Amino acid sequence: MLTNCGKDSNDPAFAILGCMDPISVNYNSLATKDNESCKYAGCTDPLSVSYDAKATDDDGTCMYFIVGEWDISFYFVGGVQVNDAYEYLYFDFYDNNSYNLSGKTIDGDFYDVIGVWKTINDFTVIQLISDTGFTENWNIIDINARYLKIDQSIDGVFHSMELDRI
């Protein structure tokens, strides 16, 4: 039989410090005094649509909207950077699931593709279907509120884009 030798059980000398919140990732079921050390898993990026203000440890669940205007800052085809051939190159994704890929080459030629987009495979792929019926599946490599990296292979040639939100 355990005894506290006649001491008050509320005596701080007998307290077991720890996190006393059972939903925290570091809950201590033996704790008798909360030491405010609780940690919570969740999205810690306030710019994410799935931001959790209580989260202290990012668990990779942050989600971001693709909708918006994106500047194509890097575009590689077969390992060669090709966006240097453009005066500008933009990708716009709209709420109605349409898109516009537009650019102007340094030679003055305009590039304009429109179509519809959707995410597939649990938000790991952006599928683009142009108004001419051409379909491309771009793998989402990385995304946050300000940055999107996508890649794909077209006819055996690797393509990669890095986009910055405008």
CORKA-V769048 format. One line per field, one symbol per residue. phi: phi as a letter, one per 30 degrees, with the letter a starting at -180 (. if undefined). burial: + if it has 16 or more other ideal C-beta (glycine too) atoms within 10 Angstrom, else -. A space follows every 50 residues. Layout:
phi=???
burial=???
//
This chain:
phi=.dbchidddddedcdcdldccdcddbecdcdcbdchcdbbdldccddddc ebdddcbdcicdbbddekcbcddbbcbhicdcdddcdaabbcccedicbb cbabdddjdcbbbblcbacbhhicbcccbddcjdcbccdddaabdcbbbb aacchicdcbbcbcdd
burial=-----------------++++--+---+--+------+-++++++--+-- ++--+------+-+-+-+-+-+--+-------+--+--+++-+-----+- +-+---------+-+-+-------++-+-------+-+-+--+-+--+++ -+------+++++-+-
//
